[in-house]
Amino acid sequence: MQEYYPEGILSEQNTVEFTPSFLASAIANKTVLEAPALMCDAEHNLIVDLGCMQGVIPRNEGAIGMADGTTRDIALISRVGRPVCFIATDFYNDKNGRPTARLSRKLAQERCREHLLNPAHLGDVIEARVTHLESFGAFCDVGCGNVALLPIDAISVSRISHPKDRFTIGDRIKVVLRDVADDGKITLTHKELLGTWAENAERFRPGETVPGVIRSIEDYGVFVELTPNLAGLAEPRPGVRIGQQASVYIKNVIPEKMKIKLIIIDSFEANQIQPMHYYYDAPHIDEWHYSPTTCCKQIVSAF
C-alpha cells in the first residue's frame, strides 16, 4: 500500500474530522495529514483550516528549501485554496488567546522524500499528480508536494511531440520509480504500465477499421498510434498532419516483427487525449518485457 500521496488525494479519498484529541494523537504519532490552505499572510505563513481550530505552517516549514532560499515563496503562495500535507507538531495560543496548531509541511515532505530515495523502492508503482508540463517531460507530485520528472520518452512507447499530447495538468496517473540521482532528483517512468505489444495488439484484428492518432510522417509511410503503447505503419497519404485523428483500416498484424500494417481511410482535426488504460496493477515491478517472445528485437525495462 502506498504510504505517501500527492497533495489533494488524501482529501479526495476520505474526510477526516479534526478534533483537539485527534490532533493530539496525530502529534504524538507524527501522522501526515491534509487540509485546505485558506490564505498566505504577509510573512508568507500558510493558514490552514482544521475545522476545530486554525493551523499555521510557518514560512520556513512550508517546504523543503524555504529556509536556505533554494525554494521560492511562490511554492507557498500557489498552495492557497488547495489542500496541503503537513505534520502537526504542537499547540499554542495565538495573540488573541485562541488555540492554534503549529504545522510543518517540510517535515511531511522530508519523510516522504526519505522513503522515495531508498533504492529498495525503485520499481514501486505509485500514484502521482501532474503538476506542470514541459517539452522534455511532465513534472509530477509523487507525495506531499515532492516533485519528480517523468521524461517524455518514458511516457509511452508511442512517441509524442509534447507531454500535453498525453496529459493535462492535475491528472492523477500511475508511475514507476525509475531512478534516483546522486543529487536526490527522482526520475519516473510510465510506459511499463500501459501494456506489452501483445496485450495492446490483442485488441485489434485484420479487416477492422479503428481510430488512431497520426504521430509521425516519413517518406516511406505514416505512423499512426492505435493506443499509447502501440503504433502501426500506414501507407503514405498526402495532406495528413501530425496530431490529426485518423480512421485506419488494419491490413495485417505481425507479432514476430512487432508490426501492424494500416491504410488511412480519413484524417481530421480533433483535440482529443486518448484515455489511459493501465494493464499493470501490482504495487511493484522488477522487469518488463514489451516485445513478444517470438520477436528478434527485445525491449526490456529492469528496475
Buried (B, 14 or more C-beta within 10 A) or exposed (E): EBEBBBBBBBBEEEEBEBEEEBBBEBBEEEBBBBBBBEEBEEEBBBBBBBEBBBBBBBBBBBBBBBEEEEBEBEBBBEBBEEBBBBBBBEBEEEEEEEEBBBBBBBBBBBBBBEBBBEEEBBBBBBBBBBBEBEEEBBBBBBBBBBBBBBBBEBBBBBBBEBBBBBBEEEBBBBBBBBBBEEEEEBBBBBBBBBBBBBBBBEEBEEEEEBBBBBBBBEEEBBBBBBBBBBBBBBEEBEEBEBBBBBBBBBBEBEBEEBBBBBBBEEBEEEEEEBEBBEEBEEEBBEEBBBBBEEBEEEBEBEB
